[in-house]
Amino acid sequence: MAGYVYMMSDKPRGVIYIGVTSDLHDRVWEHRNEAHRGFTSKYSAKNLVWFELHPNIVLAIQREKSLKRYRREWKVNLIEGLNPTWLDLYERIDEIENVYQPHPNTRMSSDYV
């Protein structure tokens, strides 16, 4: 089962929430409709501004944990590399292919072949 790492925000360069899921459509719908109380409902982070696909949920969880340790400016650069104007990508999930590719010299690169 594939996995997604994604970022939600309230506005361009606003608050950033990082999450992981196996069903991006449903999970983002839950954030947008405040199906659960939490960070995204508290800070109105309802816009899907970035996501990437992984071959399985275990690798996606590893990537999510890694991204959460990165500095904010690095996350902003990652978002703006895919989505320079911070548009809500929810309606375009199926049109965008953003498959994560680790550096070939990393020990986990073979997991992505």
N, C-alpha and C positions, 0 to 999 in steps of 0.2 A: 504494500500500500504506500503510495506516494505521500510526501509531507510537504507542507508549506511553512515558511517563516514569513511573517508579515509585519508591517508597521502601520499604525493608525495615528492620525493627528487631528487637531481641532482647526488648524489654519496653517498657512505656509510658515515654516520655521517655528511652529508652535510646539506644544507638548508632543512627545513621541512615546507611543506604547509599542512594545515588541511582543509578539505572540507566535504560537506554533499551532498547527492544526492539520488534520488529514482532509478536511472539507472546507476549503476557503470560502466558497459561496455562503454556506450556512453560518460559519463562524463570524464572518463580517456582518451578515444580516443580524445576528444576535447583538453585536456591538452597536450597530446602527439603531436597533429597536430597543436597546436597553433591556434585553432579556435577562440579564444578570446584573446585580449591583456590583460595582467595582471601579477600577481606575478609569476605564474609558467612559463610563457614565458620569463619574464625578467630574472629569475634566472635559467632557463633551468631545472626546476623540472619536469621531464617527466617520472620518474620511480615511479610506484605504489609500495610502500614499506610496507604498512599496511592498513588493512580495517577491519571493523566489521559490522555485520548485526543487525538491530533493527526491532522490529515488525511493526513500523510505522515511518513516517518521522518526526513527532512531537518529539518523543523520541530521534531520531537520531540528530535532531537540538539541543536538550537539551544537549546531550552528546558532540556534537561538541563544543558548547560554554564552557562547562566544561573543555574539553581537551585544549582549547586555553589558559586557565588560568594557566595550569600546567607548571612547570619548564621544560626547555629543556631536562635535563637529565632524567626526568620521561618519557618524550615522547620517547627518545632514548631507554630506557629500555622496553617500551611497544612495540616498533617496533622490537627490538631484541628478545623479547619473542616469537614472531610469525615468524620472518624473520631475524635470526642472522647474515646473510651475506649481508643483504640489497639488495637481488635480486629483479629484476622487476617482480612483481607478475601478471602483466596484462594478460599474456597467461594462468595463472592458477586460475583466478577468480572463475571459476566453480568447481575447484577441492578442494578449501579451504573452510572449514566451520569455521568461527570465529564469532559465535553468542555471543553478549554481554550478560552477566549475572550479574546483580547488586548484591551486598551483600544482603543476605536474610533479614537483619535487616533494610535496607533502606526503606524509605516510598514508593519509586516507584517500589519496587520489584514485587508487585502484577500486574504491567503493563506488565510484561514479562512472565506471566504464560500462 
